[in-house]
Each structure stands twice: as C-alpha cells, then as structure tokens.
Amino acid sequence: MRRSHEPIAWSLFGAGGMLLAFIGPGLVLTTALLPWLAAGDPHATHAAIGALLAHPLGKVLVLASIALPLFHTLHRIYHGLHDLHLRAPRLPMQLLCYGGATLLSAITAWWLLLV
C-alpha cells in the first residue's frame, strides 16, 4: 500500500486557512491601511516593519504568514480544478500546485535570510 501526501497537504491547508482568517485582516489593517489613515508619520510604520524583519522570531512569523497561506491557496486551487473535472494528469498538477507553494516559500525564506 502506497502512502498518501494528503495529511501533510491538509494540515498545511488548515494552518494557512486559520492564519488567513485570524491574522490576515490584522496584517492588512496594520501594514496597508493604518499608515495612510493615521495622522502621524507613515514612515514610522515602515520602520516598525523593518525592526520586525531584523529579529529572527519576526522573520519566522513573516515566513509563516506568507508560506502557510500559499499552501492554503494552492491546495484550494488544486482541488477546485479537480472539482471542475480538468482533464490533466495528477502528478503534473500536484507538482505545479504543491511544488509552486514550496518554491515560493523557499524563495521567501531565502529573501528573509538575506534581509
């Protein structure tokens, strides 16, 4: 009997969905909306984000907030294409979706190591 990758994919899907639901709106609010709506200096927010990226734990949090939603989104796209009865071989679709999420997460991790 062959082992399935589904438990790993579904756990990453669930973690990404939870992160998007609970932390996503706060991230959008604090990084995109509040600097422009605040009466203060918007550059102070950018300095705070820079300070977050300077700390190793901050880098891990940023990586998690990017990588987990990537896996969530591409897992949803994979199963959405399957539900639409897209006639494509399974392995290339999995490599495109899960491999794409892994590649983009690795690029993000590499970028965070360089910052």
N, C-alpha and C positions, 0 to 999 in steps of 0.2 A: 504494500500500500504506500502510495506517494504522499508526502507531507504537503500541506497547503500553506500558502503565504497569507491566507485570509486573516488569521488572528492578528498578525502584525499590521496588516493594512487597516483593519477595522479599529484597532487600538489607536493608530495614528489619526484615523478619520475622526474618532470620538474626541481625542485630545485637541485636535485642531478645531473642531466644532465648538467645543466647550470654551476654548480660548477666544474664538471669534465672538461668541455670544457674551461672555463676561468681560473680557478685557478690550476687545475691539472697539466698541463705542468710546470708551475712555481714552484709548490711544488716538483715535481720530479727533476727539474733542481737545485733548491737551496739545497735540502736535500740529493740527491743521486749523482749528477754529479759534481757540483762545488767544494765540499770539496776535491775530488780526483784530479780534474784538476787544482785547484788553486796551485800557488807556495807557498802560505802561509801554516799555520798550520791547518790541518783538524779538530783538536780538538776545535778550536775556533768556528767552525760551530756547533759542538755538544754543546758547552757552550751556544751559542745563542738559540738553540732549548730548552735547559734546562731553560733558562731565560724566553722564551715564555711560557713554561709549568708552570712556577712559578706564572704567572699573571692570575687572574681569566678570563679576557677577552681572553687571549691566550688559556685557556682551552676550552672556548666556541667555539672559532674558530677551534681548533683541533677537538672537538667533531662534529662540523658541517661538517668539511672536511672529516670525517670518516663516520658519520651516513647517511648523505644525499646520497653519492654515493652507500652506501649499499642498501638503499631503491631503488635507481635508478636501480642498477644491478639486484636485486631480483625481482623487478616488471617486468623488461625486460625478465628475465628467466621464470617467471610465464606465461607471455603472449606468449613467444616463445614456451613453452611446449604445451600451448593451440593451437597455430598455427600448431604444429606438430601432432595434434589430439591424444595426450596422453590420454588414457582412464583411468583417475583417478578421484575419487570424488573431487568435487570442494573445499569443506571445508578443507580436509587434505592438499591439495596443497596450499591453501591460508595460512593455519597455518604454513606450512613449509617455505614458501617464506616470507610472511609479519611478521610472528612470529619470524623467524630466523633473519630478519633485526632488529626487535625490540629488541630481546635478545642480539644480538651482539652490538647494540647501547647502551643498558643498561650496558653491561659489560664494554664497553669503557668509559661510563660516570662514573661508579664505579671506574675504574682504574684511571681516571683523578682526581677524588676526593681524592684518596689515594696518588697521586704524590705531 
